[in-house]
Amino acid sequence: MESYVPRIEISALEGKYVRTLRSTDLQHYANGSTGLENTQILIIAWSSLLGDSPCDSLKPKRVINQFINRLINDVISVVQSFAALAQELVSNIEYDASRNIIIPFLPGLLKTPVAREFLTLYRTGDLTILRYILSFLWFGKKLFSEDPQLETAAFRSWIDTEERLKAFSYPTALLENLKVVVQFITKDWEPLKLFFPKHGNGAVAERGIKGCISKNEILQMTPSMQRVYFNTPYHLGILSASEMYSMISGSSVEDGRDMSRLMFVPKSYKTFRSICMEPTAYQYAQQGVRLWFEHNLADGMLKDHIVLKDQGVNQRAAQKGSIDSMSDTLDLSQASDSVTWKLVSRIFPAKILKHLHATRTSVVELPNGETYKVSKYAPMGSALCFPVQSTIYAAIIILSSIARLYHVRPDDPRFFHEIDVAAAYHRCYGNRNRGRVYRPFYAYGDDLIVDKAISSIVIAALSSLGFLVNVDKSFFGNQCYRESCGKHYVAGVDVSPYTFKTKKIDRRVSMEALVGIIDQINKAQQYGFTTVRRHLINFALRYPIQGVRTKSGLNPLLFSNNENDSMAILCNTPRNTHLRKRVYTRGDAGDSSCCMLQRDEVRSITLAPLKSKRAPVEDDWYYYAQWWRARYAVDRNRLDYNLPIAKSDTLGKGVGWRWTANPA
């Protein structure tokens, strides 16, 4: 398709600013880490944001042109400098003694295209303008990048963390006190009576294995899993766990592959993140233990502090903290990599530890093919990594709270000689009407929200246990800004920025990348960024799509007012005049109209499976187990007999076609 022209059109002070991005201007990105196509769409979207200022201030053409030239010259340096300005801005917004918001004056912002917006914010304190400024400054921080140097740096950092923790010496008294708290937290946890394992959605360590069916074909339990889970008398409905295991392909228990596979994937323009693919047997068992672990969290004393199914709990607490400054938000660096097996094994009781040990891989295959024995408890990729680290952080916060309340150090060997942990906890976080001492805390992975009175003690305890607190992303005291679980607040106002993120784009955009572009379009509408939305719609409609050929010059994308349709561009008054239609008439059922459906329809593309694999009859043991899981594991207060269990695997996704009711 030759109809797409990378053109920028923005209303400017002197009239409309129009500029076409020539490929020769961006040629130096063709073989770079960000790629020509991804850089091109970022420049178009970012510069078009200048036309969506909430101040109704049209930019001079000179300002727009200078900004575009800066992006063309070196987009990474612009992203870095603007992100640093945004961080400096939010870190210095504070309350004065009268609880008025003080906006800092930053000369660096006067050298950006949003200088006029910043001066208006500084003068009026209008936080809707702040949201726009943060969106502009942070717009490109999730720019796609494949820089091999970043991957090397991420690998080096991963190894450095491992070596640091291997040599780390934990304070004995602090561990003993933390163990008392963990035992108090878990004292009412019931033994794992019903084991409901399942395959996870992610990739596994064994190469070439995709989907539940392929995983079933190679599934064989390890001796440790057999001892813990399959030589037990308790039952899954009719069959015992050991009887169900005997139905697994390969039936005899053999040594499993005790090695996960490490790789690094792009996270942003400046860093890669590590992911680990667990062996199939371990992934399968981890999902059963995770379900039990999370049920105990949801039913136990931590149910008001760790809510893994709802990020909104943390977000609302951050919003409240931004209003009254009574709660601080703490963020950790390399959080999951810093939870060591040495720490876990010394603080969790045996009834939990045996499950964590049986489902843990201790050896990792590195990207270069070498093997490495890890000190961490579990890599990102283990289903248990998130709930376990959340529990550990909650225990550290409780210990710190009690320490401050009784004026003792968390690492005092005599800490619990005269202190009853249950009574102390209830004094700290008990019933609000009975005078609890501290504001409730929340732990969602490494997103922590704690009472400001104990944040310094929590940070010290975390550091003593080898954790690294990210001070730049943590916010304290009279700072008006709080951030947790992706939501940003200043004085209770949601100022969460619009950040632009896409997958890799080539000469033809993939369907997966197109889904991301459509999501960005709909997000721009929610933010009221109409100019950004218009430019992205032009891209989505005209840029060539892999596997799609059109005669009209417009891609067959659906415009709809259905917010739940992930492949539709949201629109209040959709027309879809560019789509093929079939119209309902009252004619005979044999004609080409939609007589039987009694509705007008339009034909558009969607993300669809290219291939599927049907489960063999031999896999019925697995789907039988999942049926029991659906009955008992979804909600303890509800029996769901109708939860669908898919018996086929999708082996690839691409372009599919659909007829849908015409929303026009």
TORKOL-937711 format. One line per field, with one value per residue (C-alpha): residue number from 0; x negated, y, z negated. Coordinates in nm, 3 decimals, always signed. Example, Ala and Ser with C-alpha at 12.3 -4.5 7.8 and 13.67 -1.06 7.14 Angstrom:
! residues 2
nr	(0;1) .
u	(-1.230;-1.367) .
v	(-0.450;-0.106) .
w	(-0.780;-0.714) .
This chain:
! residues 664
nr	(0;1;2;3;4;5;6;7;8;9;10;11;12;13;14;15;16;17;18;19;20;21;22;23;24;25;26;27;28;29;30;31;32;33;34;35;36;37;38;39;40;41;42;43;44;45;46;47;48;49;50;51;52;53;54;55;56;57;58;59;60;61;62;63;64;65;66;67;68;69;70;71;72;73;74;75;76;77;78;79;80;81;82;83;84;85;86;87;88;89;90;91;92;93;94;95;96;97;98;99;100;101;102;103;104;105;106;107;108;109;110;111;112;113;114;115;116;117;118;119;120;121;122;123;124;125;126;127;128;129;130;131;132;133;134;135;136;137;138;139;140;141;142;143;144;145;146;147;148;149;150;151;152;153;154;155;156;157;158;159;160;161;162;163;164;165;166;167;168;169;170;171;172;173;174;175;176;177;178;179;180;181;182;183;184;185;186;187;188;189;190;191;192;193;194;195;196;197;198;199;200;201;202;203;204;205;206;207;208;209;210;211;212;213;214;215;216;217;218;219;220;221;222;223;224;225;226;227;228;229;230;231;232;233;234;235;236;237;238;239;240;241;242;243;244;245;246;247;248;249;250;251;252;253;254;255;256;257;258;259;260;261;262;263;264;265;266;267;268;269;270;271;272;273;274;275;276;277;278;279;280;281;282;283;284;285;286;287;288;289;290;291;292;293;294;295;296;297;298;299;300;301;302;303;304;305;306;307;308;309;310;311;312;313;314;315;316;317;318;319;320;321;322;323;324;325;326;327;328;329;330;331;332;333;334;335;336;337;338;339;340;341;342;343;344;345;346;347;348;349;350;351;352;353;354;355;356;357;358;359;360;361;362;363;364;365;366;367;368;369;370;371;372;373;374;375;376;377;378;379;380;381;382;383;384;385;386;387;388;389;390;391;392;393;394;395;396;397;398;399;400;401;402;403;404;405;406;407;408;409;410;411;412;413;414;415;416;417;418;419;420;421;422;423;424;425;426;427;428;429;430;431;432;433;434;435;436;437;438;439;440;441;442;443;444;445;446;447;448;449;450;451;452;453;454;455;456;457;458;459;460;461;462;463;464;465;466;467;468;469;470;471;472;473;474;475;476;477;478;479;480;481;482;483;484;485;486;487;488;489;490;491;492;493;494;495;496;497;498;499;500;501;502;503;504;505;506;507;508;509;510;511;512;513;514;515;516;517;518;519;520;521;522;523;524;525;526;527;528;529;530;531;532;533;534;535;536;537;538;539;540;541;542;543;544;545;546;547;548;549;550;551;552;553;554;555;556;557;558;559;560;561;562;563;564;565;566;567;568;569;570;571;572;573;574;575;576;577;578;579;580;581;582;583;584;585;586;587;588;589;590;591;592;593;594;595;596;597;598;599;600;601;602;603;604;605;606;607;608;609;610;611;612;613;614;615;616;617;618;619;620;621;622;623;624;625;626;627;628;629;630;631;632;633;634;635;636;637;638;639;640;641;642;643;644;645;646;647;648;649;650;651;652;653;654;655;656;657;658;659;660;661;662;663) .
u	(+0.000;-0.149;+0.116;-0.053;-0.253;-0.435;-0.306;-0.270;+0.014;+0.056;+0.241;-0.023;-0.033;-0.093;+0.155;+0.126;-0.218;-0.272;-0.581;-0.649;-0.907;-1.133;-1.303;-1.636;-1.593;-1.563;-1.807;-2.049;-1.781;-1.742;-1.998;-1.979;-1.837;-1.506;-1.448;-1.334;-0.962;-0.928;-1.120;-0.908;-0.573;-0.706;-0.816;-0.478;-0.278;-0.504;-0.511;-0.134;-0.088;-0.191;+0.148;+0.336;+0.228;+0.496;+0.393;+0.528;+0.191;+0.086;-0.286;-0.493;-0.600;-0.959;-0.911;-0.744;-1.011;-1.296;-1.144;-1.098;-1.457;-1.580;-1.391;-1.521;-1.877;-1.885;-1.557;-1.722;-1.888;-1.555;-1.378;-1.647;-1.659;-1.280;-1.230;-1.486;-1.297;-0.969;-1.126;-1.275;-0.940;-0.729;-0.995;-0.989;-0.614;-0.543;-0.294;-0.372;-0.273;+0.079;+0.119;+0.094;-0.075;-0.415;-0.522;-0.901;-1.046;-1.269;-1.463;-1.522;-1.152;-1.174;-1.391;-1.123;-0.823;-0.592;-0.750;-0.426;-0.228;-0.483;-0.461;-0.082;-0.111;-0.358;-0.124;+0.212;+0.131;+0.378;+0.306;+0.478;+0.190;-0.056;+0.093;+0.031;-0.326;-0.408;-0.256;-0.474;-0.795;-0.744;-0.588;-0.884;-1.027;-0.888;-1.039;-1.107;-1.477;-1.684;-2.024;-2.253;-2.462;-2.157;-2.110;-2.476;-2.439;-2.125;-2.304;-2.602;-2.368;-2.192;-2.525;-2.638;-2.321;-2.376;-2.738;-2.640;-2.376;-2.597;-2.845;-2.573;-2.559;-2.215;-2.192;-2.100;-1.885;-1.692;-1.616;-1.499;-1.265;-1.136;-1.076;-0.854;-0.644;-0.615;-0.506;-0.244;-0.121;-0.095;+0.011;+0.368;+0.267;+0.414;+0.208;+0.239;+0.525;+0.642;+0.368;+0.490;+0.193;+0.222;+0.008;-0.073;-0.032;-0.401;-0.678;-0.869;-1.238;-1.202;-1.245;-0.971;-0.698;-0.391;-0.047;+0.115;+0.123;-0.250;-0.321;-0.111;-0.310;-0.634;-0.498;-0.673;-0.704;-1.033;-1.101;-1.059;-0.718;-0.613;-0.705;-0.521;-0.213;-0.152;-0.199;+0.083;+0.424;+0.630;+0.857;+0.950;+1.314;+1.320;+0.956;+0.667;+0.378;+0.154;+0.421;+0.458;+0.083;+0.076;+0.280;+0.006;-0.172;-0.485;-0.336;-0.665;-0.834;-1.172;-1.425;-1.287;-1.476;-1.577;-1.689;-1.507;-1.616;-1.717;-1.671;-1.646;-1.377;-1.343;-1.170;-1.236;-1.483;-1.739;-1.704;-1.625;-1.453;-1.523;-1.266;-1.305;-1.118;-1.050;-1.058;-0.715;-0.692;-0.780;-0.546;-0.267;-0.322;-0.387;-0.038;+0.114;-0.096;-0.030;+0.345;+0.311;+0.070;+0.295;+0.607;+0.432;+0.332;+0.690;+0.840;+0.576;+0.464;+0.289;+0.609;+0.632;+0.265;+0.196;+0.468;+0.314;+0.633;+0.691;+0.424;+0.685;+0.632;+0.273;+0.370;+0.637;+0.397;+0.141;+0.408;+0.497;+0.129;+0.087;+0.364;+0.272;-0.099;-0.041;-0.161;-0.483;-0.527;-0.841;-0.975;-1.248;-1.508;-1.581;-1.319;-1.248;-1.618;-1.697;-1.475;-1.726;-1.664;-1.877;-1.629;-1.318;-1.446;-1.525;-1.196;-0.914;-0.776;-0.819;-0.454;-0.509;-0.877;-0.838;-0.613;-0.844;-1.140;-0.967;-0.867;-1.192;-1.454;-1.803;-1.995;-1.958;-2.070;-2.227;-2.182;-2.534;-2.443;-2.632;-2.463;-2.456;-2.347;-2.136;-2.112;-1.770;-1.460;-1.280;-1.332;-1.068;-0.879;-0.798;-0.431;-0.532;-0.776;-0.517;-0.312;-0.622;-0.800;-0.480;-0.455;-0.818;-0.778;-0.460;-0.646;-0.928;-0.676;-0.501;-0.833;-0.935;-0.600;-0.630;-0.993;-0.894;-0.594;-0.807;-1.120;-1.346;-1.564;-1.431;-1.759;-1.750;-1.807;-1.564;-1.292;-1.016;-1.123;-0.867;-0.659;-0.359;-0.354;+0.025;+0.104;-0.160;-0.022;+0.331;+0.206;+0.036;+0.302;+0.610;+0.957;+0.958;+1.220;+0.996;+0.711;+0.475;+0.137;+0.046;+0.208;+0.271;-0.013;+0.011;-0.227;-0.177;-0.502;-0.767;-0.507;-0.490;-0.276;-0.360;-0.284;-0.531;-0.628;-0.788;-0.918;-1.276;-1.277;-1.134;-1.402;-1.676;-1.538;-1.509;-1.868;-1.986;-1.828;-1.996;-1.712;-1.773;-1.523;-1.477;-1.474;-1.395;-1.066;-0.984;-0.797;-0.786;-0.642;-0.529;-0.587;-0.250;-0.326;-0.261;-0.281;-0.177;-0.081;-0.094;+0.122;-0.024;+0.138;+0.068;+0.285;+0.541;+0.567;+0.489;+0.200;+0.103;-0.080;-0.008;-0.317;-0.358;-0.443;-0.445;-0.592;-0.841;-0.717;-0.864;-0.774;-0.447;-0.299;-0.217;+0.127;-0.016;-0.175;+0.148;+0.342;+0.101;+0.150;+0.529;+0.492;+0.287;+0.558;+0.829;+0.610;+0.551;+0.928;+0.962;+0.697;+0.859;+0.551;+0.743;+0.445;+0.245;+0.550;+0.598;+0.237;+0.243;+0.572;+0.414;+0.125;+0.353;+0.575;+0.301;-0.017;-0.058;+0.047;-0.112;+0.124;+0.372;+0.430;+0.687;+0.809;+0.956;+0.628;+0.775;+0.718;+1.040;+1.042;+1.366;+1.484;+1.717;+1.865;+1.807;+1.535;+1.475;+1.365;+0.984;+0.963;+1.195;+1.119;+1.354;+1.581;+1.903;+2.060;+1.900;+1.978;+1.744;+1.802;+1.464;+1.576;+1.755;+2.120;+2.401;+2.741;+3.042;+3.345;+3.679;+3.603;+3.573;+3.331;+3.137;+3.020;+2.686;+2.831;+2.832;+3.191;+3.140;+2.954;+3.191;+2.911;+2.670;+2.310;+1.962;+1.648;+1.324;+0.998;+0.923;+0.646;+0.720;+0.544;+0.360;+0.339;+0.487;+0.412;+0.687;+0.626;+0.612;+0.837;+0.533;+0.529;+0.873;+0.708;+0.585;+0.920;+1.090;+0.854;+0.923;+1.296;+1.245;+1.027;+1.306;+1.552;+1.347;+1.064;+1.222;+1.421;+1.466;+1.817;+1.934;+1.946;+1.897;+2.001;+2.001;+1.648;+1.524;+1.212;+1.045;+0.939;+0.734;+0.417;+0.354;+0.018;-0.009;+0.191;+0.242;+0.511;+0.867;+1.190;+1.518;+1.866;+2.004;+2.319;+2.272;+2.259;+2.349) .
v	(+0.000;+0.330;+0.560;+0.631;+0.953;+1.031;+1.387;+1.612;+1.868;+2.087;+2.411;+2.677;+3.046;+3.149;+2.900;+2.528;+2.373;+2.096;+1.883;+1.551;+1.324;+1.211;+0.875;+1.043;+1.256;+0.943;+0.720;+0.711;+0.522;+0.249;+0.016;+0.161;+0.013;+0.202;+0.135;+0.375;+0.291;+0.303;+0.631;+0.777;+0.705;+0.831;+1.162;+1.205;+1.124;+1.325;+1.640;+1.620;+1.637;+2.004;+2.063;+1.932;+2.183;+2.246;+2.613;+2.671;+2.821;+2.769;+2.713;+2.923;+2.725;+2.790;+2.605;+2.307;+2.289;+2.305;+2.026;+1.798;+1.867;+1.770;+1.441;+1.371;+1.444;+1.231;+1.101;+0.912;+1.224;+1.411;+1.124;+1.115;+1.489;+1.531;+1.230;+1.375;+1.707;+1.527;+1.339;+1.660;+1.835;+1.577;+1.522;+1.890;+1.958;+2.006;+2.139;+2.448;+2.495;+2.595;+2.288;+2.491;+2.329;+2.473;+2.423;+2.444;+2.679;+2.478;+2.685;+2.372;+2.357;+2.701;+2.543;+2.290;+2.331;+2.331;+2.638;+2.838;+2.555;+2.535;+2.909;+2.880;+2.585;+2.778;+3.077;+2.897;+2.555;+2.398;+2.023;+1.945;+2.135;+1.929;+1.611;+1.743;+1.850;+1.510;+1.339;+1.549;+1.500;+1.126;+1.060;+0.872;+0.695;+0.358;+0.388;+0.047;-0.038;-0.342;-0.209;-0.511;-0.300;-0.262;-0.638;-0.682;-0.425;-0.599;-0.934;-0.782;-0.624;-0.959;-1.133;-0.850;-0.884;-1.258;-1.214;-0.942;-1.160;-1.469;-1.273;-1.101;-1.177;-1.154;-1.020;-1.324;-1.139;-0.957;-1.286;-1.445;-1.154;-1.160;-1.534;-1.472;-1.227;-1.464;-1.747;-1.516;-1.421;-1.783;-1.955;-2.017;-2.138;-2.480;-2.759;-2.792;-3.042;-2.999;-2.966;-2.790;-2.755;-2.632;-2.512;-2.141;-1.914;-1.836;-2.008;-2.293;-2.383;-2.667;-2.524;-2.562;-2.629;-2.409;-2.450;-2.683;-2.987;-2.980;-2.929;-3.232;-3.445;-3.391;-3.353;-3.577;-3.492;-3.475;-3.700;-3.407;-3.322;-3.685;-3.696;-3.374;-3.395;-3.738;-3.983;-3.832;-3.966;-3.653;-3.645;-3.429;-3.521;-3.887;-3.957;-3.912;-3.696;-4.001;-4.178;-3.870;-3.853;-4.212;-4.093;-3.849;-3.939;-4.130;-4.234;-4.328;-4.064;-3.959;-3.691;-3.368;-3.086;-2.868;-2.572;-2.258;-2.058;-1.693;-1.431;-1.052;-0.852;-0.476;-0.281;+0.079;+0.293;+0.257;-0.092;-0.457;-0.677;-1.037;-1.312;-1.679;-1.964;-2.238;-2.610;-2.751;-2.967;-2.676;-2.434;-2.690;-2.743;-2.375;-2.283;-2.522;-2.388;-2.028;-2.085;-2.221;-1.943;-1.667;-1.817;-1.805;-1.443;-1.355;-1.535;-1.453;-1.154;-0.999;-0.978;-0.602;-0.544;-0.766;-0.764;-0.933;-0.929;-0.554;-0.290;-0.029;-0.083;+0.039;+0.315;+0.454;+0.443;+0.638;+0.892;+0.938;+0.971;+1.248;+1.443;+1.414;+1.315;+1.048;+0.760;+0.722;+0.513;+0.300;+0.142;-0.123;-0.188;-0.547;-0.654;-1.011;-1.082;-0.975;-1.234;-1.510;-1.874;-1.820;-1.555;-1.755;-2.077;-1.903;-1.720;-1.939;-2.231;-2.589;-2.629;-2.360;-2.408;-2.763;-2.635;-2.347;-2.586;-2.857;-2.607;-2.408;-2.428;-2.359;-2.364;-2.125;-2.166;-1.833;-1.676;-1.792;-2.155;-2.183;-2.294;-2.091;-2.186;-1.898;-1.760;-1.601;-1.784;-1.761;-1.569;-1.358;-1.630;-1.836;-1.816;-1.790;-1.501;-1.224;-1.352;-1.465;-1.132;-0.945;-1.155;-1.090;-0.712;-0.719;-0.900;-0.643;-0.360;-0.524;-0.582;-0.219;-0.094;-0.293;-0.180;+0.187;+0.135;-0.026;+0.181;-0.115;-0.197;-0.455;-0.646;-0.652;-1.017;-0.965;-0.816;-1.069;-1.172;-0.939;-0.838;-1.044;-1.021;-1.060;-0.790;-0.561;-0.605;-0.522;-0.210;-0.104;-0.197;-0.310;-0.161;+0.202;+0.284;+0.145;+0.381;+0.195;+0.366;+0.358;+0.416;+0.077;-0.047;-0.219;-0.442;-0.522;-0.681;-0.414;-0.133;-0.055;+0.203;+0.262;+0.511;+0.799;+0.746;+0.410;+0.456;+0.529;+0.215;+0.006;+0.135;+0.053;-0.298;-0.356;-0.244;-0.473;-0.764;-0.682;-0.493;-0.173;+0.111;+0.321;+0.667;+0.844;+0.655;+0.671;+0.969;+1.093;+1.344;+1.678;+1.581;+1.614;+1.342;+0.971;+0.686;+0.324;+0.049;+0.281;+0.560;+0.904;+1.154;+1.509;+1.633;+1.364;+1.457;+1.186;+1.317;+0.980;+1.062;+0.938;+0.744;+0.611;+0.242;+0.014;-0.318;-0.341;-0.196;-0.295;-0.201;-0.378;-0.359;-0.689;-0.754;-0.762;-0.419;-0.290;-0.391;-0.171;+0.122;+0.093;+0.088;+0.410;+0.568;+0.487;+0.601;+0.934;+0.980;+0.923;+1.190;+1.433;+1.439;+1.475;+1.574;+1.270;+1.052;+1.190;+1.122;+0.769;+0.692;+0.805;+0.567;+0.274;+0.322;+0.374;+0.197;-0.148;-0.444;-0.788;-1.022;-0.754;-0.622;-0.350;-0.180;+0.128;+0.247;+0.225;-0.064;-0.247;-0.139;-0.112;+0.209;+0.128;+0.261;-0.075;-0.019;-0.394;-0.449;-0.448;-0.439;-0.141;+0.230;+0.394;+0.653;+0.815;+0.822;+0.545;+0.536;+0.276;+0.392;+0.240;-0.115;-0.372;-0.401;-0.648;-0.499;-0.655;-0.671;-0.849;-1.052;-1.427;-1.611;-1.724;-1.377;-1.222;-0.994;-1.043;-1.160;-1.433;-1.212;-0.915;-0.660;-0.465;-0.585;-0.465;-0.671;-0.584;-0.749;-0.888;-1.076;-1.444;-1.779;-1.900;-2.260;-2.461;-2.800;-3.016;-3.202;-3.582;-3.805;-3.902;-3.547;-3.580;-3.631;-3.272;-3.121;-3.330;-3.180;-2.830;-2.894;-2.961;-2.653;-2.447;-2.581;-2.525;-2.288;-1.986;-1.870;-2.058;-1.919;-2.011;-2.332;-2.246;-2.548;-2.359;-2.220;-2.306;-2.523;-2.482;-2.810;-2.663;-2.460;-2.156;-2.200;-1.856;-1.540;-1.326;-1.162;-1.284;-1.148;-1.090;-0.966;-0.750;-0.548;-0.207;+0.036;+0.328) .
w	(+0.000;+0.110;-0.037;-0.371;-0.383;-0.712;-0.739;-1.043;-1.042;-1.349;-1.409;-1.474;-1.564;-1.205;-1.056;-0.992;-1.025;-0.768;-0.731;-0.562;-0.723;-0.440;-0.470;-0.396;-0.711;-0.924;-0.739;-1.031;-1.229;-0.964;-1.124;-1.476;-1.792;-1.772;-1.401;-1.133;-1.144;-1.523;-1.539;-1.261;-1.428;-1.763;-1.608;-1.438;-1.753;-1.988;-1.777;-1.719;-2.098;-2.068;-1.907;-2.214;-2.478;-2.745;-2.749;-2.397;-2.318;-1.957;-1.917;-1.679;-1.374;-1.474;-1.807;-1.639;-1.371;-1.623;-1.829;-1.527;-1.418;-1.766;-1.745;-1.395;-1.504;-1.823;-1.963;-2.251;-2.396;-2.386;-2.563;-2.832;-2.898;-2.904;-3.133;-3.375;-3.378;-3.452;-3.742;-3.882;-3.852;-4.037;-4.303;-4.401;-4.415;-4.785;-5.038;-5.240;-5.606;-5.501;-5.275;-4.958;-4.658;-4.574;-4.212;-4.173;-3.916;-3.682;-3.427;-3.220;-3.132;-2.972;-2.701;-2.604;-2.370;-2.676;-2.837;-2.814;-2.974;-3.256;-3.325;-3.338;-3.579;-3.794;-3.808;-3.852;-3.997;-3.751;-3.773;-3.442;-3.284;-3.489;-3.344;-2.993;-3.077;-3.225;-2.922;-2.693;-2.894;-2.948;-2.608;-2.461;-2.765;-2.648;-2.303;-2.151;-2.138;-2.042;-2.141;-2.199;-2.436;-2.660;-2.661;-2.757;-3.034;-3.165;-3.169;-3.351;-3.607;-3.658;-3.725;-3.955;-4.162;-4.193;-4.302;-4.550;-4.713;-4.724;-4.934;-5.138;-5.509;-5.670;-6.028;-6.237;-6.491;-6.219;-6.044;-6.368;-6.441;-6.084;-6.116;-6.420;-6.216;-5.918;-6.148;-6.299;-5.951;-5.838;-6.164;-6.040;-5.695;-5.633;-5.478;-5.102;-5.103;-4.744;-4.484;-4.169;-3.931;-3.575;-3.288;-3.279;-2.979;-2.940;-2.748;-2.909;-2.925;-2.678;-2.329;-2.072;-2.328;-2.294;-2.435;-2.685;-2.456;-2.380;-2.750;-2.839;-2.594;-2.787;-3.139;-3.394;-3.760;-3.947;-4.249;-4.489;-4.344;-4.365;-4.734;-4.815;-4.591;-4.444;-4.732;-4.931;-5.043;-4.980;-4.678;-4.381;-4.381;-4.268;-4.183;-4.424;-4.312;-4.267;-4.059;-3.841;-3.799;-3.674;-3.376;-3.269;-2.947;-3.038;-3.373;-3.542;-3.751;-3.617;-3.700;-3.567;-3.404;-3.699;-3.492;-3.380;-3.077;-3.106;-2.838;-2.814;-2.633;-2.565;-2.840;-2.734;-2.545;-2.825;-2.966;-2.902;-3.159;-3.246;-3.213;-3.295;-3.134;-3.386;-3.298;-3.215;-3.527;-3.753;-3.582;-3.618;-3.990;-4.069;-3.951;-4.206;-4.492;-4.382;-4.403;-4.758;-4.859;-4.725;-4.885;-5.221;-5.162;-5.067;-5.369;-5.631;-5.830;-5.528;-5.325;-5.385;-5.303;-5.000;-4.734;-4.432;-4.225;-4.246;-4.182;-4.262;-4.636;-4.610;-4.370;-4.601;-4.895;-4.690;-4.601;-4.967;-5.059;-4.802;-4.977;-5.345;-5.321;-5.586;-5.367;-5.168;-4.853;-4.826;-4.511;-4.492;-4.224;-4.116;-4.368;-4.255;-4.194;-4.551;-4.721;-4.792;-4.878;-5.188;-5.308;-5.219;-5.379;-5.708;-5.767;-5.628;-5.833;-5.714;-5.607;-5.342;-5.276;-5.146;-4.866;-4.781;-4.768;-4.561;-4.291;-4.280;-4.005;-4.128;-3.799;-3.506;-3.147;-3.047;-2.701;-2.608;-2.682;-3.011;-3.332;-3.651;-4.003;-4.134;-4.484;-4.425;-4.542;-4.210;-3.887;-3.717;-3.537;-3.844;-3.937;-4.304;-4.271;-4.310;-4.608;-4.799;-4.769;-4.861;-5.179;-5.273;-5.230;-5.438;-5.717;-5.706;-5.735;-6.032;-6.207;-6.147;-6.278;-6.600;-6.639;-6.628;-6.854;-7.128;-7.063;-6.981;-6.683;-6.433;-6.473;-6.856;-6.969;-7.259;-7.039;-7.106;-7.455;-7.610;-7.308;-7.197;-6.819;-6.788;-7.043;-6.893;-6.541;-6.653;-6.830;-6.507;-6.252;-6.441;-6.439;-6.339;-6.601;-6.875;-6.803;-6.575;-6.564;-6.195;-5.860;-5.686;-5.468;-5.129;-4.935;-4.569;-4.460;-4.502;-4.518;-4.890;-5.070;-5.436;-5.712;-5.690;-6.055;-5.976;-5.620;-5.732;-5.951;-5.665;-5.427;-5.678;-5.732;-5.356;-5.308;-5.588;-5.399;-5.068;-4.898;-4.702;-4.751;-4.439;-4.598;-4.269;-4.242;-4.613;-4.757;-5.114;-5.357;-5.220;-4.859;-4.687;-4.435;-4.485;-4.232;-4.267;-4.023;-3.724;-3.867;-3.943;-4.180;-4.295;-4.583;-4.501;-4.133;-3.879;-3.668;-3.516;-3.192;-2.843;-2.733;-2.382;-2.345;-2.042;-1.945;-1.662;-1.332;-0.998;-0.642;-0.710;-1.059;-1.230;-1.374;-1.728;-1.677;-1.520;-1.833;-2.031;-1.793;-1.826;-2.204;-2.182;-1.966;-2.218;-2.506;-2.329;-2.307;-2.683;-2.745;-2.501;-2.275;-1.950;-1.734;-1.846;-1.784;-1.433;-1.335;-1.475;-1.300;-0.974;-1.040;-1.130;-0.825;-0.569;-0.681;-0.515;-0.731;-0.709;-0.523;-0.415;-0.062;+0.003;+0.317;+0.152;-0.004;-0.356;-0.592;-0.688;-1.053;-1.245;-1.413;-1.700;-2.024;-2.194;-2.456;-2.495;-2.135;-2.139;-1.759;-1.713;-1.712;-1.961;-1.808;-1.930;-1.583;-1.375;-1.002;-0.852;-0.496;-0.402;-0.493;-0.284;-0.389;-0.366;-0.429;-0.590;-0.365;-0.386;-0.076;-0.043;-0.266;+0.041;+0.147;+0.048;-0.216;-0.594;-0.591;-0.849;-1.096;-1.059;-1.088;-0.872;-0.896;-0.803;-0.736;-0.916;-1.018;-1.360;-1.539;-1.481;-1.529;-1.222;-1.341;-1.622;-1.771;-1.915;-2.239;-2.206;-2.413;-2.621;-2.766;-2.924;-3.264;-3.246;-3.150;-3.416;-3.674;-3.542;-3.573;-3.943;-3.964;-3.806;-4.064;-4.376;-4.299;-4.129;-4.430;-4.755;-4.793;-4.444;-4.243;-3.878;-3.673;-3.344;-3.332;-2.981;-2.951;-2.611;-2.451;-2.168;-2.143;-1.926;-1.753;-1.595;-1.538;-1.231;-1.022;-1.056;-0.908;-1.084;-1.010;-1.289;-1.333;-1.176;-1.469;-1.240) .
